[in-house]
Amino acid sequence: MSSFPHTRLRRTRSTSWSRAMHREVLVTPADLIWPLFVTEGQGVEDPIASLPGVSRWSVDGIVARAKEAVSLGIPCLALFPNTQADRRSTDGAEALNPDNLMCRAIRAIKQACGDDIGVLTDVALDPYTSHGQDGLIDEAGYVLNDATVEVLVGQSLNQAAAGADIIAPSDMMDGRIAAIREALEGEGHVNVQIMAYAAKYASAFYGPFRDAVGSRGLLKGDKKTYQMDPANAEEALREVEMDLAEGADSVMVKPGLPYLDIAIRVKQAFGVPVFAYQVSGEYAMIEAAVAAGAADRDAMVLETLVAFKRAGCSGVLTYHAAHAARLLGA
């Protein structure tokens, strides 16, 4: 490699056109997945205090957001239900109801937008359980793996029948990807994708999300017996390898920015589509910095998205998706 002054690395940075021409990573609206929270009612927009700028929407509002996403070039929505307290139970049975909030939202989006947008659905029991855990529990409060997987299979088939395009199991039970894939194939849902939450950590960054789905005050204990230890990276590669072997089409790393090292290692090791979830706590920190006058929202949003792409991510789930798409389309 030549040295200074024959090589001046600032040379290609000296003008905007040159910086654009030499840019290694490009972010477009097609890289974004927009997480949305569904609630009961008609004409409801319910702002979430711990997620400034994010609301729960009734199904009609979700349909409006879907049409907005199509107009912005966002290819996919991720849905999360805020299940009413009287529909929650220890066994999460509402997850199997074909007319539950999630299924009604899926059908409404598909009726309104067809294949113009994809619908990704969360598969886990925490929005449906009275104890806030992602699965069934025993008398000691321990989350039961195999019994939970049986319910997750039913939940996945329920969502697929309603029109879900991507099933995204976020529960972190062992063996659930194989069980769900076999069930989808058996029921003829051969083109329904699985995006596995393969490396989901027991993180401190999930608090506002639990507010959004109404589980924070319900959660008994923590989720450390099934979500990953934040100290572990090699284990994440084992999780990803197993989920891919069981039939996942893509994998997710969650949270996002604190785990970019995991994302890039997964991409380098397996060469598969890797998605990152810029979770609620990450979003809230950006908004808090903006509110404090410590940061520029537009610049921070775009820079974080570039970071995900630079780390090898195929796409990002972010609550800033609509805002980012407007910036990128400007």
Disulfide bonds with the S-S distance in Angstrom:
none
